[in-house]
């Protein structure tokens, strides 16, 4: 389900970290990203309103 957010344009990667081996049942270590929203609040609210109205 999407609420109008685009991961490639609406967020900036501000950090990464590796999970511990075996975390959450995954055998391999995974790299996760910490994201910061960069879209203006009014634009985000408008996109969410439009996306949820279509559903």
Secondary structure per residue as TSV (DSSP state, phi and psi in degrees):
chain	resnum	aa	ss	phi	psi
A	1	X	-	360.0	137.8
A	2	X	-	-121.9	141.5
A	3	X	-	-110.8	30.0
A	4	X	S	93.2	1.2
A	5	X	-	-86.6	142.9
A	6	X	-	-115.4	116.0
A	7	X	T	-61.8	-29.2
A	8	X	T	-85.2	-23.9
A	9	X	T	-114.3	-21.1
A	10	X	S	-99.4	-4.0
A	11	X	E	-135.8	151.7
A	12	X	E	-119.9	136.1
A	13	X	E	-75.7	121.1
A	14	X	E	-112.7	-3.5
A	15	X	E	-177.7	162.6
A	16	X	E	-137.9	156.2
A	17	X	E	-151.2	156.7
A	18	X	E	-101.9	138.5
A	19	X	-	-78.0	158.7
A	20	X	-	-72.3	145.2
A	21	X	T	-58.4	129.6
A	22	X	T	88.9	-3.1
A	23	X	G	-63.5	133.2
A	24	X	G	57.6	25.8
A	25	X	G	85.9	-1.6
A	26	X	-	-87.4	129.9
A	27	X	S	-73.5	-35.9
A	28	X	S	-88.8	154.6
A	29	X	-	-74.2	134.3
A	30	X	-	-117.5	148.4
A	31	X	E	-97.9	126.7
A	32	X	E	-113.3	154.3
A	33	X	E	-113.4	142.6
A	34	X	E	-100.0	120.7
A	35	X	E	-110.8	144.9
A	36	X	E	-118.0	128.8
A	37	X	E	-67.7	138.1
A	38	X	-	-121.1	-5.1
A	39	X	S	-80.6	145.6
A	40	X	-	-59.5	142.7
A	41	X	H	-56.4	-45.0
A	42	X	H	-60.8	-39.3
A	43	X	H	-67.9	-38.4
A	44	X	H	-65.9	-43.4
A	45	X	H	-63.0	-42.8
A	46	X	H	-62.9	-45.1
A	47	X	H	-63.4	-39.8
A	48	X	H	-65.3	-44.3
A	49	X	H	-60.4	-44.6
A	50	X	H	-65.2	-46.4
A	51	X	H	-63.5	-40.1
A	52	X	H	-77.4	-23.8
A	53	X	H	-70.6	-29.6
A	54	X	H	-74.6	-29.0
A	55	X	-	-68.5	360.0
